[in-house]
Amino acid sequence: MRTFAIAVALGGITTGVLAEGENFPLDVDNGAFRLYTTNSNDGYNSARGVVFTVDESFVVNGASLWTQASSPLNTTFELYSIETTTGDVLSTAVLERSFRASLEGDLGFHGGKWDEIELRRGQSYLVRVLYEEAADENWFFDFDPVFFGDPPVDLGPVTVIDGTLGGNTSNFVMPLMGLQIPGDDCAADLDGDNDTDADDFFAYLDAFANGDLSICDIDEDDDCDADDFFGYLDLFAQGC
């Protein structure tokens, strides 16, 4: 499963904009986002998630969680279409997409990808993540329509309604999760792990040495030459 890590300062997140190839954060920006626990699972073994309604149809191909983990979190991410947005939202839910990914890294968005799916205008969804291990840091919003009186938050393409624990909205905190927006394929990523590293570079060298036009012919002139080699170096430097 492809995974990605987007380590960014929370203050640099832009909501309300769907940008190709980027992570769209479900950030309610209510001034009550904070570090709750350290070296703890904090309920993720029962799955934590975000309930939202789509205001304009768009396509997603993955999800992410704002977390920090110095050792791997063996996660399962799930996307459900739901008919109710309060209480036990899984009672009439349909599992639309899921993936498993091992997440590890500094504080930031970490996640992975599933097959593309269109989120339909007017439909409500639950995106959630489940794992058994302890994360270094667990960050949550104090956010709940009942406990705190929080109204739904309009982010433009979606409206965030509530957080869940175990598929129920009765808890009073919500994780910061994101939805991955599809973009162009990363041309330098030859092994399909959504990253550019030594494995990709040596794979290109091997293809170049063997004249494999399907990989080495960067400028598409039916030849593998110095122009292609330096072309790939440029792509590699750009990363994914």
N, C-alpha and C positions, 0 to 999 in steps of 0.2 A: 504494500500500500504506500502510495506517495504521501510524504508528510512535508510540512513546511513550518518554519518558525519566523515570525515577524516580530522582532524585538523593537518596540517603539515606546517612546515616552507617552503616557496616557494623554498628556496635554496636547500632543501632536495629532491625535485622532480626529478625523473629519467625518461627521455623520451627515446623513441626508444626501450623499452623493454616491451614485453607483458607478465605480470606475472599473474598467475591464482589467482582469488579472489582479485585482486587489481584494483585501479583506474588508467587508462592511461590518463595522462594530455595532452591536445592539446596545449602545451606550445611552442610558437615560439621563446622564449628566445632571444628577440631582444634588450634587455636593455631598453625597453620603456614600461614596465609594471608598472602601478602606480595607486594610489588612486585618482579617479576622483571626486567623490561626496560623501557626507555623508547625511544620513537621507533623501534619495531621491529614487524615482522609476527609474529615469534616463533611460526611454525608454523601460523598461521591460514590461510595459503594452501593447506594440506593438510587443513584443517578440524580443529577441536578440539571435544570434547564431553564429555558426562557419561552414564554408563550407570547405570540405576536400575531397580528392580522395584517395581511398584505393590502396595501392601498393602491399599488400599481404593479402589474404583472412584471416579473423579471426572472432571469435564469440564475441558478446557483449550482456550484459543483463541489461544495465542501463546506466545512465548518471549523471553528477554532474556539479555544478557551484561553483566557488571560490567566497565566499561571507561571510558576517557577518550579523546576524540578531538577535536582542535581543527579538523580537516578531515575531510570525510565518509569513512566506511568503507562501501563498497558490499557489503553482507552478503547471504548466503543462509543462512537458518535452516532446519534440517531435523529432522523427527521420524520415527524408524524404530521399528517393532516388531522385536524381535530374539529369536533362539532360543538364542544363546549369549552369555554375559556376560564372557568372557575371550578374549584373542587377537584374531583378525579377526572382530569382531562383525557386520560387514557381509556376511559370506559367505552367510548365510541370511536377511538382513534384508529387510523390506518398507517402502518409503517410504510413510508415512501422510499427512504434511503437509509443506508448505514455504512459505516466502514470501521475498521479497527486500525489503530496506529499506536506505535510506541513513541511517546513524547518525552523530550528531555531538553533542558536549556535554561537560559537566564529568563528573568521576568519579561513577559511579552505574550503575544498571541502564538499559540502552538496548535496545530491541527492537521488536517489532511483532506482528501478528496473522495467524492463519490461520483457516479455518473450524473451528468447534467440533468436537472429537472426544472421545469417552469413553476414558480410559485404564482398561484392564480389570484388575481384581484378579488377581494372579498372573502377569501378563504383564510382560516386561522390555522396556525401551525405550532408545534412544539419542537424545538431543537434542544437536545440534551446530550450529556456525556456521562459515562459510567467508568469507574476504575476502582481497584481494590487497594492500591498503594497509597502512601502518604506523600503529599506534595510539600515542598519546602515552604511555600507561601500560598495561602488561600484568601483571595480577595472577593468581596461581595459588596453589592449595593444594599443599604437598608432601603427596601422597596417592597411595599405590600399595600394593595388597595384597602384592605380591612384594618390591619394593625396600625399602619401609618397614614391611611387615607390618601395614598398616592393615586392620582388620576392616570389614565393611559397616556403614554408619551409618544407623540407623533415625530417620527424620524424621517418623514418624507415618503419613501417607498413602503415603509412598514410602520405600524403602531405597536409598541411594546406594552403588554398588558400586565404580566406578572411573572414571577419566578416559580419554579417547582422543585419539590423534593420527592423522589419516588413517584412522580407523575401526578402529584397533588399540589395545589396552589396554597395550601394552608400554612406553609412556612413563611417567614417574614423577610428573608434575604433572597437576592438574585445574583447569580454569577454574571460576569461580563463575558459574553460569547460573541462570535462573529460568523458571518456568512461569506463564503468565498465566491467571488464573481469571476466567471470564466474570462480568460484572455487568450492572446496568441500563445501558441506553444513556444517553449524556450528552446531555441535552435541549438544552443550549445550543450543542452542536457541530453546526451546520447544514451544514457542508461535509464532514463525515465524516472529518476528519483526526485525530480523538481529541484535539483541543486547542480551547480557546476563545481566539479572537484577533479582530483587527479585521475579518478576512474574515467571520466569523460575525456580528459586530455589524452590519456594513453590509448583510449578507444579510437580517437581520431587519428593519432599517429599510426596505429595499426591499419586503419582503413586507408590512410594516405599511402603507406608503404605498399599495400596490396592493390592500390588503384580501384578501390571500391567506390564507384561514382555515386552510388546512392547515398553515401555519407560524405565523401571527401570533396565533391564538386560543389563548393560553396557558391561560386558565381555562375553555375549552371551553363558552362561552355563546353560540356562533354570532355573535360580534361581535368586532371589533378595536377596542379602546378603551384608555384610560389604564391600566386594571387589567392588561391584557395587556402593555402596554409595560413597566410597572414589574415585572410578574411575570418578564418575560424578563431585565430587569436583575438581578433576584435570582438567576436561574439562571446568568447569565453570571458573576456574582461568585463563585458556588460553584465554577466551573470543572469540569474533568473529572478 
